[in-house]
Amino acid sequence: MISDKDNGQVLVAYATKGGVTEEYSSIVAGILIANGFQVEQVDLRRNKRPEISDHDIVILGTGVRMGRVYGRGKKLLGQEALKNKKLVIFLSSGIAIEDPEQARQKFLLPLIEKYGLQPLDYRAFPGRMPEPGGNKDKKKDTSDPEMVKKWAKDLVEKLK
Ligand SMILES: Cc1cc2nc3c(=O)[nH]c(=O)nc-3n(C[C@H](O)[C@H](O)[C@H](O)COP(=O)(O)O)c2cc1C
C-alpha cells in the first residue's frame, strides 16, 4: 500500500489467532496511509520474519492467550534490528476489556524490559473472550475499534 505524500516507511506487523489484532492493525495502517505514511502490513503467520531494515517505523500488534503473548509477536520484539527503529507496540487482550492498564503492565512491560526496548508508545486494547461455559467459538464482541482509531490518530503526530 503506497501513498503519494510519504511521511516515512512503516511496517505494521501483527500476530493474531482470533482476528481482533488483525482488525486493529488494519485500522492503524489505514489511518497512517491517510496521513501520508507508506505502510507495509504483514501477517506474521504468513511472513514470520519480515524485513525490518527497510522501515523507519515498526508497529507490532499481538494478541495473548493463556497468559502468553503470541510467540510470533515476541519473536519480532527480540530482533536486534528493532533497536534503531521508532517502535510502537499494541496488544489485544481479555484483561484489557476491564483494565487496559493492567494488561499493558502485565503483558507488554516485561517484554519491553526483557529486550531493552524503548517504544514511543505501547498500549493494550480490549480483545474478545469466549463465552463462559458456552461454545468455544462463540465470543462476545467486546473489541473496541473506536478506541484504536482514536489512538492511531494521536499516533500520527508522534510518528511524524
Ligand atoms: C483460549 C483463550 C485464552 C485466552 N487467554 C487470555 C489471557 O490469558 N489473558 C488475556 O488477557 N486474554 C486472554 N484471552 C483473550 C484474547 O487475548 C482475546 O481473544 C484477543 O482478542 C486475542 O487476540 P486475537 O483475536 O488477535 O487473537 C484468551 C482468549 C482465548 C480464546
The ligand as an ORCA input file, in Angstrom:
! r2SCAN-3c Opt
* xyz 0 1
  C      -8.323    -19.737     24.695
  C      -8.157    -18.300     25.024
  C      -7.311    -17.930     26.060
  C      -7.171    -16.579     26.406
  N      -6.329    -16.217     27.439
  C      -6.194    -14.893     27.761
  C      -5.325    -14.496     28.822
  O      -4.653    -15.303     29.461
  N      -5.268    -13.166     29.131
  C      -5.959    -12.222     28.447
  O      -5.848    -11.038     28.751
  N      -6.780    -12.583     27.413
  C      -6.909    -13.875     27.059
  N      -7.730    -14.254     26.026
  C      -8.415    -13.220     25.245
  C      -7.610    -12.873     23.994
  O      -6.490    -12.109     24.350
  C      -8.500    -12.134     23.021
  O      -9.340    -13.112     22.432
  C      -7.764    -11.350     21.951
  O      -8.751    -10.797     21.133
  C      -6.802    -12.222     21.168
  O      -6.316    -11.539     20.042
  P      -6.579    -12.123     18.572
  O      -8.076    -12.092     18.367
  O      -5.883    -11.180     17.663
  O      -6.009    -13.490     18.525
  C      -7.883    -15.589     25.682
  C      -8.724    -15.987     24.611
  C      -8.860    -17.313     24.292
  C      -9.751    -17.693     23.137
*
